[in-house]
Amino acid sequence: MKFLYYYGIIFFLLLLFFGRYDPRSEESKLVDAIERRVAKRLRKEYGLYLAVTGAKMMFDIELLRLYFDCYHSADLPTSRKLVVKAADIFLEEINKTEAIRTYLADDPFTTENIELMIFFTQNSQSKEKRDSICVATVNKGGVAYGITTPD
């Protein structure tokens, strides 16, 4: 009976220790927190749904990446305004987080250090307009678009 008692205590202590263990680095935790805040804000304000996150951070944080889904169509001016505003919010959140600044390759981060894409999708019931925007991106300091053309 004492045998089970001691193994139970050891199991409990191991669970307690390893249950709180987080092997991610400090900069990974900071990046995750920034991505969550940006995703929450963009979903609430603009109806963008986070689809993909990524980073280039072997030694320093060189690049951060966010891809979003937007479930309505947009014309060129609307998509440009939306992708630029989303990039500004992303950069604002990165640069105002004091704890991450020591890990950034470039301080302050600029559009050269982020990649942000918004994929515009329509529901399957609607007819896509000719030459409608299917993706808008901020990448390497510029804004680019992908256009849907009928087959």
N, C-alpha and C positions, 0 to 999 in steps of 0.2 A: 504494500500500500504506500509506503514511504517512497518507493521507486517512482510511482505515478505522480506523487506529489512534487518531487524534485524535478522530474521532466516537465511537468506542467508549469512550474515556476520558470525554468529555463526557456521553455517555449514562449511564455508570456513576455519575458525580458527581451528575447530575440525579436519578437513581433513588435514590441514597443520601440526598440532601437532601429530596426530596418523599416518599420512603417513610417518613420519620419525622415528617413534618409532620402535625399534628393541628389542624384549624381550630376545633375546639370550644373554648369558653371554659373557664376554670378551674372556674367553678361548675357547668357542665354535666358536666365530668369527675368532680367530687365527687359530684354527684347520681347519676350512673351507678354509681359505686362503692358508694354507700349502697344503691341499689336492688338491685344484685347481692348484697350481703351479706344484706339482708333476705329476698330471694327464696330464697337458698340455705338460710337458717335455717328459713324457714317451710315449705319443701319437705321438709327433713329432719325437722323436729319435728311437723308437722301435715299433711303430704301435700298442700300447696297448690302449684299450678303457676302461675307468673307468666304472665299473658296480655297485659296492656297496662300501659304506663307513660306518664306524662305530667307536665307541670309548667306552672305559670303563673309565668314568670320573665323579664319584659321588662327590668326594672331591678333588682329584688330578687327573691328567691325567695319568692313569695307563697303558692303551693300546690304540693304534690306529690301525685301520683296513682298508685296501684297497683291493678290488678284481677287477681284470681286465679281459677283454676278448681279446683274440688274435686270429685273423681269419686266421691262417695258422698252419700247423702241425710243430712239433719240436721233434727232437730226445732227448735223455737223456742229452748229454753234452750241447746242445744248450739251452734246457729248464733250466738247472741248471745255466748256465751263465746268462741267461735273468732274472731269478727270483732273483739271488744274486745281479745283477746290479740294478734291480728295488728296492730291499730292501736297498741297499747302498744309492741310490738317495733319497729315502724316509727318511732314518735316517739323511742324510746330511742336508736335508731341515728342519727337525725338530730341530736338534741340532744347526744350524746356526741362527735360529730365536730367537733372544735375548728376545723378549717380552714374549715368551711362557715358557721360562725356569723356571720361578717362579711357574708355574702351574704343572710342571712335577713331578710325583712321584719319578722317578729316573732321575738324571741329571748327565751325558748325557744319552739319550735314547739309548738302545741297541736292538739287535734282540729279546731279551726277552720281549720287550715292544711293539712289532709290530706284526701284522699278515698281510701277503701279499700273495694273491693267484692270479695265472694266469691260466685262463681256455683256453685251446687250442681247437679251433673248426675249422672244415673244412667245406667248402660249401657242400651242399647236393649232388652235382653232382660227387664229388670225392669219391673214394673208400678209406676207412681208412686202414692204414697199420696195420698188426698184431702187437700187443703190442706197439702201439704208445702212447705217453704221452698225457693225457687229462687234467691234472692239475698239477701244480707245486706250492709249498707253502713254505714260510718261516714262521715258527710258533714256539714259545717258544725256540728260539735260534737254531733251526735245520731246515734242508731242507728236504721236503718229496714230493713224487710224486704219482700220480694216473695214472694207465695204462689202456688203452682200450684193451679189449680182445674181439674177435669175439664171437658171441653167438653160 
